[in-house]
Amino acid sequence: MWNPYYLTTILSSRFVFKNLLRGKVSGEENIPKTGPFIVEANHLSHLDPPFIGGAFRSRELMFMARKSLFKAGFLNFLLSRLNVIPVDKEHHGDIRAIRQALAALKRGLGLVIFPEGTRSLDGQLGKAQAGLGFLACQSRAPVIPVRITGTFEILKKNTVWPDICHTPSITIGLPIPYEAYHLFEKDYQHTADYLFEHIRQI
């Protein structure tokens, strides 16, 4: 059974995305109907996670997010009840977070990773971190590239109030099977770079 807090959040987010912001989602047919998968997406705004959840409304997702977001107050209350795995970026290779992520994939869920590690400061794609390659190789799960546009203009980093005059879009690419990237599995950074390049191409 789906987490009710998660389900309520993604349905509300999809309503805002589709009706208030007139957002567009393409490639929903590329979402696997069963089995685990990793979603790799570029990161422009705090709006990205809930909007991705809404775009993948047919599948329950887990999200990896930095531990510092779990601050006292409403945000901590909310994140603690949603499908969010806190990652301690102060310690390279957070073993607890990695185990939780792999366990979620083993349970057949989708796992969302923002390979750049932080939101873009200029709206452009940055560089992938090796963690994406590590999780992909360890899980052998298909990786789905997702390209987000428009959310940077709506709510960029270090801003508070959204500008709803802009239209966001989410493009869901074809899943990349393990067989397509396993040749790089001895080099996690190479694997991450290879997978991240697919976001640039959609």
VEXTORFI-912901 format. One record per residue (C-alpha): x, y, z; residue in one letter; residue number from 1. Coordinates in Angstrom, 2 decimals, m for minus. Example, Ala and Ser with C-alpha at 12.3 -4.5 7.8 and 13.67 -1.06 7.14 Angstrom:
residues 2
+---------+---------+---------+--------+-----+
!       u !       v !       w ! residu ! num !
+---------+---------+---------+--------+-----+
!   12.30 !   m4.50 !    7.80 !      A !   1 !
!   13.67 !   m1.06 !    7.14 !      S !   2 !
+---------+---------+---------+--------+-----+
This chain:
residues 202
+---------+---------+---------+--------+-----+
!       u !       v !       w ! residu ! num !
+---------+---------+---------+--------+-----+
!    0.00 !    0.00 !    0.00 !      M !   1 !
!    1.29 !    3.45 !   m0.92 !      W !   2 !
!    2.37 !    5.95 !    1.71 !      N !   3 !
!   m0.75 !    8.19 !    2.07 !      P !   4 !
!    1.34 !   11.32 !    2.73 !      Y !   5 !
!    3.30 !   10.63 !   m0.45 !      Y !   6 !
!    0.23 !    9.92 !   m2.52 !      L !   7 !
!   m1.51 !   13.11 !   m1.38 !      T !   8 !
!    1.59 !   15.18 !   m2.09 !      T !   9 !
!    2.21 !   13.91 !   m5.62 !      I !  10 !
!   m1.43 !   14.21 !   m6.65 !      L !  11 !
!   m1.53 !   17.77 !   m5.33 !      S !  12 !
!    1.75 !   18.53 !   m7.11 !      S !  13 !
!    0.45 !   17.14 !  m10.39 !      R !  14 !
!   m2.66 !   19.30 !  m10.10 !      F !  15 !
!   m0.51 !   22.42 !   m9.62 !      V !  16 !
!    1.84 !   21.37 !  m12.42 !      F !  17 !
!   m0.90 !   20.64 !  m14.96 !      K !  18 !
!   m3.61 !   23.16 !  m14.06 !      N !  19 !
!   m1.96 !   26.16 !  m12.45 !      L !  20 !
!    1.36 !   26.16 !  m14.32 !      L !  21 !
!    0.07 !   24.47 !  m17.52 !      R !  22 !
!    3.02 !   22.08 !  m17.35 !      G !  23 !
!    3.60 !   19.32 !  m19.89 !      K !  24 !
!    4.82 !   15.77 !  m19.38 !      V !  25 !
!    6.06 !   13.66 !  m22.29 !      S !  26 !
!    7.34 !   10.09 !  m22.34 !      G !  27 !
!    5.05 !    8.63 !  m19.67 !      E !  28 !
!    4.89 !    5.48 !  m21.79 !      E !  29 !
!    8.57 !    4.93 !  m20.90 !      N !  30 !
!    7.77 !    4.34 !  m17.22 !      I !  31 !
!    8.14 !    0.61 !  m16.40 !      P !  32 !
!    4.92 !   m0.97 !  m15.18 !      K !  33 !
!    6.77 !   m3.28 !  m12.77 !      T !  34 !
!   10.20 !   m3.74 !  m11.24 !      G !  35 !
!   12.81 !   m1.37 !   m9.82 !      P !  36 !
!   14.35 !    1.52 !  m11.71 !      F !  37 !
!   16.47 !    4.60 !  m11.09 !      I !  38 !
!   15.34 !    8.04 !  m12.22 !      V !  39 !
!   18.25 !   10.38 !  m12.99 !      E !  40 !
!   17.15 !   14.00 !  m13.41 !      A !  41 !
!   18.69 !   17.42 !  m13.72 !      N !  42 !
!   17.99 !   19.69 !  m10.75 !      H !  43 !
!   16.80 !   23.27 !  m11.13 !      L !  44 !
!   14.45 !   23.94 !   m8.23 !      S !  45 !
!   12.84 !   22.68 !   m5.03 !      H !  46 !
!    9.81 !   22.06 !   m7.25 !      L !  47 !
!   11.56 !   19.25 !   m9.13 !      D !  48 !
!   11.00 !   16.35 !   m6.68 !      P !  49 !
!    7.22 !   16.76 !   m6.23 !      P !  50 !
!    6.74 !   17.43 !   m9.95 !      F !  51 !
!    8.67 !   14.25 !  m10.83 !      I !  52 !
!    6.52 !   12.34 !   m8.35 !      G !  53 !
!    3.43 !   13.66 !  m10.11 !      G !  54 !
!    4.82 !   12.76 !  m13.54 !      A !  55 !
!    5.50 !    9.18 !  m12.34 !      F !  56 !
!    2.12 !    8.93 !  m10.61 !      R !  57 !
!    1.68 !    5.31 !  m11.76 !      S !  58 !
!    4.71 !    4.17 !   m9.70 !      R !  59 !
!    5.72 !    4.87 !   m6.12 !      E !  60 !
!    9.12 !    6.55 !   m5.86 !      L !  61 !
!   11.79 !    7.10 !   m3.23 !      M !  62 !
!   13.91 !   10.26 !   m3.30 !      F !  63 !
!   17.46 !   10.88 !   m2.12 !      M !  64 !
!   17.91 !   14.34 !   m0.59 !      A !  65 !
!   20.57 !   16.04 !    1.49 !      R !  66 !
!   20.17 !   15.64 !    5.24 !      K !  67 !
!   20.37 !   19.40 !    5.85 !      S !  68 !
!   16.87 !   19.76 !    4.40 !      L !  69 !
!   15.52 !   17.93 !    7.45 !      F !  70 !
!   15.41 !   21.05 !    9.56 !      K !  71 !
!   13.16 !   21.68 !   12.55 !      A !  72 !
!    9.66 !   22.79 !   11.70 !      G !  73 !
!    7.18 !   21.98 !    8.97 !      F !  74 !
!    9.76 !   20.86 !    6.38 !      L !  75 !
!   11.18 !   18.26 !    8.75 !      N !  76 !
!    7.63 !   17.12 !    9.61 !      F !  77 !
!    6.79 !   16.75 !    5.93 !      L !  78 !
!   10.01 !   15.12 !    4.67 !      L !  79 !
!   10.02 !   12.64 !    7.55 !      S !  80 !
!    6.65 !   11.36 !    6.37 !      R !  81 !
!    7.38 !   11.28 !    2.67 !      L !  82 !
!    9.50 !    8.80 !    0.73 !      N !  83 !
!   12.74 !   10.70 !    1.28 !      V !  84 !
!   16.12 !    9.15 !    2.13 !      I !  85 !
!   18.37 !   11.69 !    3.93 !      P !  86 !
!   21.94 !   11.78 !    2.64 !      V !  87 !
!   24.72 !   13.16 !    4.82 !      D !  88 !
!   26.88 !   15.06 !    2.33 !      K !  89 !
!   29.41 !   15.84 !    5.06 !      E !  90 !
!   30.53 !   12.23 !    4.94 !      H !  91 !
!   31.59 !   10.89 !    1.56 !      H !  92 !
!   29.64 !    7.73 !    0.85 !      G !  93 !
!   26.80 !    7.76 !    3.40 !      D !  94 !
!   26.54 !    3.99 !    4.02 !      I !  95 !
!   23.14 !    4.21 !    5.73 !      R !  96 !
!   21.63 !    6.17 !    2.84 !      A !  97 !
!   23.14 !    3.80 !    0.28 !      I !  98 !
!   21.70 !    0.78 !    2.07 !      R !  99 !
!   18.26 !    2.41 !    2.21 !      Q ! 100 !
!   18.41 !    3.25 !   m1.48 !      A ! 101 !
!   19.42 !   m0.27 !   m2.49 !      L ! 102 !
!   16.75 !   m1.73 !   m0.20 !      A ! 103 !
!   14.08 !    0.42 !   m1.89 !      A ! 104 !
!   15.18 !   m0.84 !   m5.30 !      L ! 105 !
!   15.19 !   m4.42 !   m4.03 !      K ! 106 !
!   11.56 !   m3.89 !   m2.99 !      R ! 107 !
!   10.75 !   m2.96 !   m6.58 !      G ! 108 !
!   10.37 !    0.78 !   m6.10 !      L ! 109 !
!   11.69 !    3.60 !   m8.26 !      G ! 110 !
!   14.57 !    5.67 !   m6.87 !      L ! 111 !
!   15.04 !    9.34 !   m7.84 !      V ! 112 !
!   18.58 !   10.74 !   m7.90 !      I ! 113 !
!   19.74 !   14.22 !   m8.86 !      F ! 114 !
!   23.27 !   13.33 !  m10.03 !      P ! 115 !
!   24.55 !   16.92 !   m9.91 !      E ! 116 !
!   24.11 !   16.86 !   m6.13 !      G ! 117 !
!   22.59 !   20.34 !   m5.87 !      T ! 118 !
!   20.33 !   22.77 !   m7.71 !      R ! 119 !
!   21.73 !   24.62 !  m10.70 !      S ! 120 !
!   22.74 !   28.24 !  m10.17 !      L ! 121 !
!   22.30 !   29.22 !  m13.81 !      D ! 122 !
!   19.73 !   26.79 !  m15.19 !      G ! 123 !
!   22.34 !   24.80 !  m17.11 !      Q ! 124 !
!   23.28 !   21.15 !  m16.66 !      L ! 125 !
!   26.31 !   20.55 !  m14.47 !      G ! 126 !
!   28.41 !   17.43 !  m13.90 !      K ! 127 !
!   27.24 !   14.10 !  m12.54 !      A ! 128 !
!   28.68 !   12.72 !   m9.33 !      Q ! 129 !
!   29.95 !    9.15 !   m9.08 !      A ! 130 !
!   27.15 !    8.10 !   m6.70 !      G ! 131 !
!   24.79 !    7.59 !   m9.61 !      L ! 132 !
!   27.20 !    5.14 !  m11.21 !      G ! 133 !
!   27.71 !    3.30 !   m7.93 !      F ! 134 !
!   23.99 !    2.80 !   m7.25 !      L ! 135 !
!   23.29 !    1.81 !  m10.85 !      A ! 136 !
!   26.06 !   m0.79 !  m10.91 !      C ! 137 !
!   25.25 !   m2.18 !   m7.48 !      Q ! 138 !
!   21.52 !   m2.51 !   m8.22 !      S ! 139 !
!   21.79 !   m3.31 !  m11.95 !      R ! 140 !
!   18.48 !   m1.49 !  m12.31 !      A ! 141 !
!   17.46 !    0.28 !  m15.53 !      P ! 142 !
!   18.12 !    4.02 !  m15.41 !      V ! 143 !
!   15.52 !    6.46 !  m16.74 !      I ! 144 !
!   16.84 !    9.89 !  m17.81 !      P ! 145 !
!   14.51 !   12.80 !  m17.08 !      V ! 146 !
!   14.97 !   16.35 !  m18.38 !      R ! 147 !
!   13.23 !   19.17 !  m16.47 !      I ! 148 !
!   12.81 !   22.67 !  m17.88 !      T ! 149 !
!   11.04 !   25.77 !  m16.64 !      G ! 150 !
!   11.27 !   25.19 !  m12.89 !      T ! 151 !
!   14.44 !   27.28 !  m12.68 !      F ! 152 !
!   12.53 !   30.31 !  m13.92 !      E ! 153 !
!    9.63 !   29.61 !  m11.56 !      I ! 154 !
!   11.64 !   29.10 !   m8.37 !      L ! 155 !
!   15.38 !   29.36 !   m8.78 !      K ! 156 !
!   17.91 !   28.80 !   m6.02 !      K ! 157 !
!   18.00 !   31.46 !   m3.27 !      N ! 158 !
!   14.53 !   32.79 !   m4.11 !      T ! 159 !
!   11.38 !   32.50 !   m2.00 !      V ! 160 !
!    8.40 !   33.50 !   m4.11 !      W ! 161 !
!    7.56 !   31.56 !   m7.28 !      P ! 162 !
!    7.03 !   33.23 !  m10.65 !      D ! 163 !
!    4.05 !   31.35 !  m12.07 !      I ! 164 !
!    4.26 !   33.07 !  m15.45 !      C ! 165 !
!    6.58 !   30.33 !  m16.72 !      H ! 166 !
!    5.60 !   26.88 !  m18.01 !      T ! 167 !
!    7.52 !   23.81 !  m16.79 !      P ! 168 !
!    8.02 !   20.59 !  m18.70 !      S ! 169 !
!    9.22 !   17.09 !  m17.87 !      I ! 170 !
!   10.56 !   14.75 !  m20.54 !      T ! 171 !
!   10.92 !   11.08 !  m19.59 !      I ! 172 !
!   13.45 !    9.24 !  m21.72 !      G ! 173 !
!   13.78 !    5.58 !  m22.59 !      L ! 174 !
!   15.11 !    3.32 !  m19.80 !      P ! 175 !
!   18.83 !    2.51 !  m20.08 !      I ! 176 !
!   19.28 !   m1.21 !  m19.27 !      P ! 177 !
!   22.17 !   m2.54 !  m17.24 !      Y ! 178 !
!   23.52 !   m4.23 !  m20.36 !      E ! 179 !
!   24.10 !   m0.78 !  m21.89 !      A ! 180 !
!   26.29 !    0.55 !  m19.09 !      Y ! 181 !
!   27.78 !   m2.53 !  m17.39 !      H ! 182 !
!   31.05 !   m2.22 !  m19.34 !      L ! 183 !
!   31.87 !    0.83 !  m17.18 !      F ! 184 !
!   30.98 !   m0.75 !  m13.84 !      E ! 185 !
!   34.60 !   m0.74 !  m12.63 !      K ! 186 !
!   34.62 !    3.06 !  m12.97 !      D ! 187 !
!   31.63 !    4.64 !  m11.22 !      Y ! 188 !
!   32.42 !    8.17 !  m12.42 !      Q ! 189 !
!   32.61 !    6.96 !  m16.03 !      H ! 190 !
!   29.30 !    5.17 !  m15.56 !      T ! 191 !
!   27.70 !    8.30 !  m14.10 !      A ! 192 !
!   29.00 !   10.44 !  m16.97 !      D ! 193 !
!   27.67 !    7.97 !  m19.53 !      Y ! 194 !
!   24.22 !    7.85 !  m17.91 !      L ! 195 !
!   24.03 !   11.61 !  m17.37 !      F ! 196 !
!   24.78 !   12.25 !  m21.04 !      E ! 197 !
!   21.41 !   10.75 !  m21.85 !      H ! 198 !
!   19.72 !   13.65 !  m20.02 !      I ! 199 !
!   21.52 !   16.10 !  m22.33 !      R ! 200 !
!   20.18 !   14.20 !  m25.34 !      Q ! 201 !
!   16.47 !   14.41 !  m24.51 !      I ! 202 !
+---------+---------+---------+--------+-----+
